[in-house]
């Protein structure tokens, strides 16, 4: 009887142990399945990769000029209108020159009068009846009158305004009757002439990206006027100073701009791109959204940018094994595209990586702290 009782107890213990072991295995299986379901993975593959820098700029002509008067006078007639083609030297505007013609006549009369006085003083000095002082004074008055006549004739000539270059009249010119004012700071702009066959884009590039830009790099861009159409351009000039000249502490204007720029922590540089527009479709002033190709690589080993993480030791990814477990793997990165990053070392073809932000079970203690991790690609 005692033997039967002990046998039954042993069977009960074995049954309980088997149930416990089965429950544990089932629990572990469920946890692995949950973990595998929670981890979104991506394959390490090879792709042709292209790295770009994006910017926004304005389409403008390569060559343009503002036509302003060298004298102050009322416009009597404008001989061209918007979109007219003009050639260098062509008369485009006439100014009212009545006052300047009168000044020219007065200057001419004074030249004639002072010439007579000068000739008389020269004759008297020659025969000994005049002094050298009288001769010098007469010569000075004559030379002054000649200079005044030359200035008056130049003013009359300036009433006829000609085109300084070949191009197209852009925008509406001033109308007849407008007072055209000369000046060094704010002269009246009668019209603008631009060579629309050669256009360019003036783009602003962030200081974090300006080091990647080189002369001759190809670019593509779009404008809102032509949806779905892509145009091409190339980098032709890179400014040596930022858009606000923040380095110039002697300039009060730039100093105030520097303060505002520093507070915003953004510095921009102008980059000029020459564009191709054989059909003359693009209009001046259009906003261009530019992608400059800074580097390309064929058959690069890549992972999605979302898989890349960083900590104080550098970049790493979470490699996923067949059992669904993750392992932290340090990697060396190359160029970036909008979606992928090149992996130079640390991974091979066919590896799988996690593109979630789950903490690895095999992560070292230095990387388990969320404060020491920075998700996504390193700053570019």
NORCORWO-V235958 format. One record per pair of residues at least 6 apart in sequence whose ideal C-beta (glycine too) atoms are under 8 Angstrom apart, sorted by sequence separation. I is the first residue (numbers start at 0). J is the second residue. If there is no record, write none. Layout:
BEGIN
i:I j:J
i:I j:J
END
This chain:
BEGIN
i:79 j:85
i:85 j:91
i:123 j:129
i:124 j:130
i:173 j:179
i:180 j:186
i:181 j:187
i:240 j:246
i:244 j:250
i:247 j:253
i:248 j:254
i:260 j:266
i:308 j:314
i:309 j:315
i:319 j:325
i:320 j:326
i:334 j:340
i:335 j:341
i:346 j:352
i:365 j:371
i:366 j:372
i:122 j:129
i:124 j:131
i:180 j:187
i:221 j:228
i:247 j:254
i:274 j:281
i:307 j:314
i:308 j:315
i:318 j:325
i:319 j:326
i:333 j:340
i:334 j:341
i:179 j:187
i:204 j:212
i:221 j:229
i:222 j:230
i:245 j:253
i:307 j:315
i:308 j:316
i:317 j:325
i:318 j:326
i:332 j:340
i:333 j:341
i:120 j:129
i:124 j:133
i:178 j:187
i:220 j:229
i:221 j:230
i:244 j:253
i:248 j:257
i:307 j:316
i:308 j:317
i:317 j:326
i:318 j:327
i:332 j:341
i:333 j:342
i:358 j:367
i:123 j:133
i:124 j:134
i:177 j:187
i:179 j:189
i:219 j:229
i:220 j:230
i:243 j:253
i:306 j:316
i:317 j:327
i:318 j:328
i:332 j:342
i:333 j:343
i:219 j:230
i:220 j:231
i:245 j:256
i:246 j:257
i:306 j:317
i:316 j:327
i:317 j:328
i:331 j:342
i:332 j:343
i:78 j:90
i:79 j:91
i:219 j:231
i:220 j:232
i:244 j:256
i:245 j:257
i:315 j:327
i:316 j:328
i:330 j:342
i:331 j:343
i:78 j:91
i:120 j:133
i:121 j:134
i:218 j:231
i:219 j:232
i:243 j:256
i:244 j:257
i:274 j:287
i:315 j:328
i:330 j:343
i:331 j:344
i:77 j:91
i:78 j:92
i:120 j:134
i:173 j:187
i:217 j:231
i:218 j:232
i:243 j:257
i:302 j:316
i:315 j:329
i:316 j:330
i:330 j:344
i:331 j:345
i:77 j:92
i:78 j:93
i:173 j:188
i:217 j:232
i:218 j:233
i:245 j:260
i:314 j:329
i:315 j:330
i:330 j:345
i:76 j:92
i:120 j:136
i:121 j:137
i:173 j:189
i:217 j:233
i:218 j:234
i:243 j:259
i:245 j:261
i:313 j:329
i:314 j:330
i:329 j:345
i:330 j:346
i:76 j:93
i:117 j:134
i:120 j:137
i:172 j:189
i:173 j:190
i:216 j:233
i:243 j:260
i:272 j:289
i:312 j:329
i:314 j:331
i:328 j:345
i:74 j:92
i:75 j:93
i:119 j:137
i:120 j:138
i:172 j:190
i:215 j:233
i:216 j:234
i:314 j:332
i:328 j:346
i:356 j:374
i:74 j:93
i:75 j:94
i:215 j:234
i:241 j:260
i:272 j:291
i:74 j:94
i:75 j:95
i:117 j:137
i:170 j:190
i:200 j:220
i:214 j:234
i:73 j:94
i:74 j:95
i:116 j:137
i:117 j:138
i:170 j:191
i:213 j:234
i:214 j:235
i:245 j:266
i:270 j:291
i:72 j:94
i:73 j:95
i:168 j:190
i:169 j:191
i:212 j:234
i:214 j:236
i:72 j:95
i:117 j:140
i:168 j:191
i:169 j:192
i:214 j:237
i:243 j:266
i:307 j:330
i:70 j:94
i:72 j:96
i:113 j:137
i:116 j:140
i:117 j:141
i:168 j:192
i:169 j:193
i:213 j:237
i:243 j:267
i:66 j:91
i:116 j:141
i:167 j:192
i:212 j:237
i:241 j:266
i:242 j:267
i:307 j:332
i:66 j:92
i:68 j:94
i:72 j:98
i:166 j:192
i:167 j:193
i:169 j:195
i:241 j:267
i:242 j:268
i:316 j:342
i:72 j:99
i:113 j:140
i:114 j:141
i:166 j:193
i:167 j:194
i:241 j:268
i:242 j:269
i:113 j:141
i:164 j:192
i:166 j:194
i:167 j:195
i:209 j:237
i:240 j:268
i:318 j:346
i:325 j:353
i:70 j:99
i:160 j:189
i:163 j:192
i:165 j:194
i:166 j:195
i:316 j:345
i:113 j:143
i:114 j:144
i:162 j:192
i:164 j:194
i:238 j:268
i:315 j:345
i:316 j:346
i:110 j:141
i:113 j:144
i:237 j:268
i:238 j:269
i:304 j:335
i:112 j:144
i:200 j:232
i:238 j:270
i:318 j:350
i:319 j:351
i:325 j:357
i:327 j:359
i:237 j:270
i:238 j:271
i:307 j:340
i:318 j:351
i:319 j:352
i:326 j:359
i:110 j:144
i:236 j:270
i:237 j:271
i:299 j:333
i:304 j:338
i:318 j:352
i:319 j:353
i:325 j:359
i:327 j:361
i:109 j:144
i:110 j:145
i:206 j:241
i:236 j:271
i:299 j:334
i:303 j:338
i:304 j:339
i:317 j:352
i:318 j:353
i:325 j:360
i:326 j:361
i:327 j:362
i:199 j:235
i:234 j:270
i:235 j:271
i:303 j:339
i:304 j:340
i:316 j:352
i:317 j:353
i:324 j:360
i:325 j:361
i:327 j:363
i:340 j:376
i:110 j:147
i:234 j:271
i:235 j:272
i:296 j:333
i:302 j:339
i:303 j:340
i:316 j:353
i:324 j:361
i:106 j:144
i:109 j:147
i:110 j:148
i:234 j:272
i:235 j:273
i:296 j:334
i:301 j:339
i:302 j:340
i:109 j:148
i:203 j:242
i:233 j:272
i:301 j:340
i:327 j:366
i:232 j:272
i:233 j:273
i:294 j:334
i:301 j:341
i:302 j:342
i:317 j:357
i:106 j:147
i:107 j:148
i:232 j:273
i:300 j:341
i:301 j:342
i:335 j:376
i:106 j:148
i:232 j:274
i:299 j:341
i:300 j:342
i:317 j:359
i:231 j:274
i:232 j:275
i:300 j:343
i:106 j:150
i:107 j:151
i:230 j:274
i:231 j:275
i:302 j:346
i:332 j:376
i:335 j:379
i:103 j:148
i:106 j:151
i:230 j:275
i:296 j:341
i:332 j:377
i:105 j:151
i:106 j:152
i:230 j:276
i:300 j:346
i:306 j:352
i:300 j:347
i:306 j:353
i:103 j:151
i:300 j:348
i:306 j:354
i:308 j:356
i:102 j:151
i:103 j:152
i:305 j:354
i:302 j:352
i:103 j:154
i:230 j:281
i:303 j:354
i:315 j:366
i:99 j:151
i:102 j:154
i:103 j:155
i:220 j:272
i:312 j:365
i:218 j:272
i:220 j:274
i:311 j:365
i:312 j:366
i:99 j:154
i:100 j:155
i:225 j:280
i:310 j:365
i:99 j:155
i:310 j:366
i:224 j:281
i:230 j:287
i:232 j:289
i:234 j:291
i:96 j:154
i:99 j:157
i:212 j:270
i:224 j:282
i:96 j:155
i:99 j:158
i:206 j:265
i:209 j:268
i:222 j:281
i:205 j:265
i:206 j:266
i:311 j:371
i:205 j:266
i:206 j:267
i:209 j:270
i:224 j:285
i:310 j:371
i:96 j:158
i:205 j:267
i:206 j:268
i:223 j:285
i:310 j:372
i:314 j:376
i:94 j:157
i:95 j:158
i:204 j:267
i:222 j:285
i:223 j:286
i:309 j:372
i:310 j:373
i:314 j:377
i:94 j:158
i:203 j:267
i:204 j:268
i:222 j:286
i:308 j:372
i:309 j:373
i:93 j:158
i:94 j:159
i:203 j:268
i:204 j:269
i:222 j:287
i:308 j:373
i:309 j:374
i:93 j:159
i:94 j:160
i:203 j:269
i:204 j:270
i:221 j:287
i:222 j:288
i:308 j:374
i:309 j:375
i:93 j:160
i:202 j:269
i:203 j:270
i:220 j:287
i:221 j:288
i:308 j:375
i:309 j:376
i:92 j:160
i:201 j:269
i:202 j:270
i:220 j:288
i:307 j:375
i:309 j:377
i:90 j:159
i:91 j:160
i:201 j:270
i:202 j:271
i:220 j:289
i:307 j:376
i:90 j:160
i:91 j:161
i:201 j:271
i:202 j:272
i:219 j:289
i:220 j:290
i:305 j:375
i:307 j:377
i:90 j:161
i:91 j:162
i:200 j:271
i:218 j:289
i:219 j:290
i:304 j:375
i:89 j:161
i:199 j:271
i:200 j:272
i:218 j:290
i:304 j:376
i:88 j:161
i:89 j:162
i:199 j:272
i:218 j:291
i:219 j:292
i:87 j:161
i:88 j:162
i:199 j:273
i:200 j:274
i:217 j:291
i:218 j:292
i:87 j:162
i:198 j:273
i:199 j:274
i:216 j:291
i:217 j:292
i:86 j:162
i:87 j:163
i:197 j:273
i:198 j:274
i:216 j:292
i:85 j:162
i:87 j:164
i:91 j:168
i:216 j:293
i:87 j:165
i:198 j:276
i:86 j:165
i:212 j:291
i:85 j:165
i:92 j:172
i:213 j:293
i:84 j:165
i:85 j:166
i:91 j:172
i:212 j:293
i:84 j:166
i:85 j:167
i:211 j:293
i:84 j:167
i:85 j:168
i:196 j:279
i:198 j:281
i:211 j:294
i:70 j:154
i:83 j:167
i:195 j:279
i:82 j:167
i:83 j:168
i:94 j:179
i:198 j:283
i:202 j:287
i:72 j:158
i:82 j:168
i:70 j:157
i:81 j:168
i:82 j:169
i:200 j:287
i:202 j:289
i:69 j:157
i:70 j:158
i:80 j:168
i:81 j:169
i:195 j:283
i:68 j:157
i:79 j:168
i:81 j:170
i:200 j:289
i:81 j:171
i:193 j:283
i:80 j:171
i:81 j:172
i:68 j:160
i:80 j:172
i:79 j:172
i:66 j:160
i:77 j:172
i:66 j:162
i:77 j:173
i:66 j:163
i:77 j:174
i:92 j:189
i:77 j:175
i:91 j:189
i:92 j:190
i:64 j:163
i:74 j:173
i:76 j:175
i:91 j:190
i:64 j:164
i:74 j:174
i:75 j:175
i:74 j:175
i:62 j:164
i:64 j:166
i:74 j:176
i:63 j:166
i:73 j:176
i:74 j:177
i:62 j:166
i:73 j:177
i:74 j:178
i:73 j:178
i:74 j:179
i:60 j:166
i:63 j:169
i:72 j:178
i:73 j:179
i:71 j:178
i:72 j:179
i:85 j:192
i:71 j:179
i:60 j:169
i:71 j:180
i:71 j:181
i:68 j:179
i:70 j:181
i:79 j:190
i:67 j:179
i:68 j:180
i:69 j:181
i:77 j:189
i:68 j:181
i:77 j:190
i:67 j:181
i:169 j:283
i:74 j:189
i:68 j:186
i:67 j:186
i:68 j:187
i:67 j:187
i:67 j:188
i:68 j:189
i:66 j:188
i:67 j:189
i:65 j:188
i:66 j:189
i:66 j:190
i:65 j:190
i:66 j:191
i:65 j:191
i:66 j:192
i:64 j:191
i:63 j:191
i:64 j:192
i:63 j:192
i:64 j:193
i:63 j:193
i:62 j:193
i:63 j:194
i:62 j:194
i:60 j:193
i:61 j:194
i:60 j:194
i:60 j:195
i:62 j:197
i:61 j:197
i:60 j:197
i:61 j:198
i:60 j:198
i:61 j:199
i:59 j:198
i:60 j:199
i:58 j:198
i:59 j:199
i:58 j:199
i:59 j:200
i:58 j:200
i:59 j:201
i:57 j:200
i:56 j:200
i:57 j:201
i:56 j:201
i:56 j:202
i:55 j:202
i:56 j:203
i:54 j:202
i:55 j:203
i:54 j:203
i:54 j:204
i:54 j:205
i:52 j:204
i:54 j:208
i:52 j:208
i:52 j:211
i:52 j:212
i:50 j:211
i:56 j:220
i:58 j:222
i:207 j:378
i:208 j:379
i:207 j:379
i:61 j:273
i:56 j:270
i:54 j:270
i:56 j:272
i:58 j:274
i:58 j:281
i:60 j:283
i:58 j:282
i:59 j:283
i:58 j:283
i:59 j:284
i:58 j:284
i:57 j:284
i:58 j:285
i:57 j:285
i:58 j:286
i:57 j:286
i:58 j:287
i:56 j:286
i:57 j:287
i:55 j:286
i:56 j:287
i:55 j:287
i:55 j:288
i:56 j:289
i:54 j:288
i:55 j:289
i:53 j:288
i:54 j:289
i:53 j:289
i:53 j:290
i:54 j:291
i:52 j:290
i:53 j:291
i:51 j:290
i:52 j:291
i:51 j:291
i:51 j:292
i:52 j:293
i:50 j:292
i:51 j:293
i:49 j:292
i:50 j:293
i:50 j:294
i:49 j:294
i:50 j:295
i:49 j:295
i:48 j:295
i:47 j:295
i:48 j:296
i:47 j:296
i:47 j:297
i:47 j:298
i:48 j:299
i:46 j:298
i:47 j:299
i:45 j:298
i:46 j:299
i:48 j:301
i:45 j:299
i:45 j:300
i:46 j:301
i:44 j:300
i:45 j:301
i:43 j:300
i:44 j:301
i:43 j:301
i:43 j:302
i:41 j:302
i:41 j:303
i:41 j:305
i:41 j:306
i:40 j:319
i:38 j:319
i:50 j:334
i:38 j:323
i:48 j:333
i:50 j:335
i:51 j:336
i:48 j:334
i:50 j:336
i:51 j:337
i:38 j:325
i:49 j:336
i:35 j:323
i:48 j:336
i:34 j:323
i:34 j:324
i:31 j:322
i:48 j:339
i:31 j:323
i:46 j:339
i:48 j:341
i:43 j:342
i:43 j:346
i:45 j:348
i:43 j:347
i:44 j:348
i:43 j:348
i:43 j:349
i:42 j:349
i:43 j:350
i:42 j:350
i:43 j:351
i:42 j:351
i:43 j:352
i:41 j:351
i:40 j:351
i:41 j:352
i:40 j:352
i:40 j:353
i:41 j:354
i:39 j:353
i:40 j:354
i:38 j:353
i:39 j:354
i:39 j:355
i:38 j:355
i:37 j:355
i:38 j:357
i:37 j:357
END
